[in-house]
Amino acid sequence: MRLYRFLSGPDDSSFCHKITAVLNKGWHLYGSPTYAFDAGTKTMRCGQAVVKDVDGVDYDPDIKLSDY
């Protein structure tokens, strides 16, 4: 099964740590990162898609992606 997640966060080191953590769990970057202004909070936000292949598990919409 192939898993997909889109991670987002503020434009600060916490976002980089979030991405680093999932890369170290075997996820891979998917596509280019995004960067946008959040008018509600008047801050910049980052986003990055990641994917991971998991063998021997069937997809179920109730799975918790962060467990992988």
Long-range contacts (C-beta under 8 A, 24 or more apart in sequence): 1-53, 1-54, 1-55, 1-57, 1-58, 1-59, 2-51, 2-52, 2-53, 2-54, 3-27, 3-51, 3-52, 3-53, 3-54, 3-65, 3-68, 4-30, 4-49, 4-50, 4-51, 5-49, 5-50, 5-51, 5-65, 5-66, 6-47, 6-48, 6-49, 6-50, 7-47, 7-48, 7-49, 7-50, 8-45, 8-46, 8-47, 8-48, 9-45, 9-46, 10-43, 10-44, 10-45, 10-46, 11-35, 11-43, 11-44, 11-45, 11-46, 15-46, 19-48, 19-50, 22-50, 23-50, 25-52, 25-68, 26-52, 26-68, 27-51, 27-52, 27-68, 28-52
